[in-house]
Amino acid sequence: MEIRPASLSDAEAMLDIYNREVLESTATFDLIPRELDEQRSYISERSGGLVALVAVDDGVVAGFASLSFYRTRPAYRTSVENSIYVHRDAQRKGVGDALLTKLIEQASAHGFHAMFARIADAQPASMALHTKHGFELVGIEREVGRKFGKWRDCALMQRLL
């Protein structure tokens, strides 16, 4: 498996993975699937200190991950939030682990100090992955999102770099 920066040519494969999660899970609080141009913008916006990575296995994008600013105010500029999405056929095969390893390396290399993960419904696999990589639970955001007709909590995990 190769972990590399995402390119615009990866947009469709990333979009397929992401939009399935939009429509079928609480892994994202987006409610409307992204369009291809939006996905390309997402990649382009992460071509500097903020990154977008893809995991490619046998020539197929098996997952992707990215860093986003934690908050927009200037004092938060040294903090980032990570997102990881793995194709359902590639789950439990080390894709998320490889992506998170590389994200942590990239965040450190770019001088970020704190890294956060918001995990909807405290999904056990995501919680375990982040714990394995040194993240600690710092709080539960109660009923911060509404999806599929239910209020959803988010676990907030943090790692200092």
C-alpha positions in Angstrom: 0.0 0.0 0.0 1.3 3.4 -0.9 0.4 6.6 1.1 0.8 9.7 -1.0 -0.5 13.2 -1.4 -3.9 13.3 -3.1 -4.1 14.7 -6.6 -7.0 16.1 -8.6 -7.0 12.8 -10.5 -8.0 11.1 -7.2 -11.1 13.2 -6.7 -13.6 10.8 -8.2 -12.4 7.8 -6.1 -12.3 10.0 -3.0 -15.8 11.3 -3.8 -17.2 7.7 -4.1 -15.8 6.8 -0.6 -17.0 10.1 1.0 -20.5 10.3 -0.5 -21.3 6.8 0.6 -20.5 7.9 4.2 -22.6 11.0 3.7 -25.6 8.9 2.7 -25.2 5.9 4.9 -23.3 6.7 8.1 -22.6 9.2 10.7 -18.8 9.2 9.9 -19.5 12.7 8.6 -22.2 15.2 9.5 -22.5 16.3 5.9 -26.1 15.7 4.7 -25.7 16.4 1.0 -23.3 14.5 -1.2 -20.4 16.5 -2.6 -20.0 17.3 -6.2 -16.8 16.6 -8.1 -15.8 20.3 -8.3 -16.2 20.5 -4.5 -14.0 17.5 -4.0 -11.4 19.0 -6.3 -11.5 22.2 -4.3 -11.1 20.2 -1.1 -7.9 18.7 -2.5 -6.5 22.0 -3.8 -7.1 23.7 -0.5 -4.9 21.1 1.1 -1.8 21.5 -1.0 0.3 23.4 1.6 0.5 22.8 5.3 -2.9 21.3 5.4 -2.7 18.0 3.6 -4.9 15.5 1.8 -3.5 12.0 1.5 -4.7 8.8 -0.3 -3.9 5.2 0.4 -3.5 3.3 -2.9 -3.6 -0.5 -2.9 -3.1 -2.3 -6.2 -3.8 0.9 -8.1 -7.1 1.6 -6.3 -7.8 4.4 -3.8 -8.6 2.4 -0.6 -9.0 5.5 1.6 -8.1 9.1 2.2 -7.3 11.4 5.0 -6.8 15.1 5.6 -6.0 17.9 8.0 -8.2 20.9 8.4 -7.8 23.9 10.7 -9.4 23.2 14.1 -10.9 26.7 14.2 -10.6 29.8 12.0 -9.4 32.3 14.6 -5.6 33.1 14.4 -4.7 31.8 17.8 -5.9 28.3 16.8 -3.6 28.2 13.7 -1.3 25.6 15.4 -4.1 23.2 15.9 -5.6 20.8 13.3 -8.4 18.3 13.0 -8.0 15.1 11.1 -10.5 13.2 9.0 -10.1 9.6 7.7 -12.3 7.7 5.4 -11.7 4.2 4.3 -13.5 2.4 1.5 -15.8 -0.2 3.0 -14.1 -3.1 1.1 -10.7 -2.0 2.6 -11.7 -1.6 6.3 -9.8 -3.5 8.9 -6.9 -4.0 6.6 -4.6 -1.3 8.1 -5.6 1.5 5.7 -6.7 3.9 8.5 -3.7 3.1 10.6 -1.3 3.9 7.7 -3.2 7.1 6.9 -3.2 8.3 10.5 0.5 7.5 10.9 1.3 9.7 7.9 -1.1 12.5 8.9 0.7 12.7 12.3 4.1 12.9 10.6 2.8 15.6 8.2 1.2 17.6 11.0 4.5 17.5 13.0 6.6 18.4 9.9 4.4 21.4 9.3 4.8 22.7 12.8 1.4 22.0 14.2 1.1 21.6 17.9 -2.2 19.9 18.6 -4.2 17.4 16.6 -7.9 16.7 17.2 -10.4 14.1 16.0 -14.2 14.4 16.3 -15.7 11.0 16.3 -19.5 10.8 15.8 -21.3 8.4 18.0 -18.0 7.5 19.6 -17.5 4.8 16.9 -15.4 2.1 18.6 -13.1 1.4 15.6 -12.2 5.0 15.2 -11.8 5.5 18.9 -9.4 2.5 19.1 -7.4 3.7 16.1 -6.9 7.2 17.6 -6.1 5.7 21.0 -3.4 3.5 19.4 -1.8 6.7 18.0 -1.7 8.5 21.3 -4.9 10.4 21.2 -6.8 10.9 24.5 -10.5 11.5 25.0 -10.9 15.1 26.1 -14.7 15.4 26.0 -18.0 14.5 24.6 -19.9 17.1 22.7 -23.5 16.2 23.4 -26.2 16.4 20.7 -24.1 18.6 18.4 -25.4 17.2 15.2 -28.6 15.8 13.8 -28.5 13.1 11.2 -30.9 10.3 10.2 -33.6 11.8 12.5 -31.5 11.5 15.7 -29.3 13.8 17.8 -25.7 12.7 17.6 -22.9 13.1 20.1 -19.2 13.5 19.1 -16.3 12.2 21.1 -13.4 14.8 21.0 -9.9 13.2 21.1 -6.6 15.1 21.1 -2.9 14.4 20.7 -0.2 16.9 21.3 2.5 16.8 18.7 
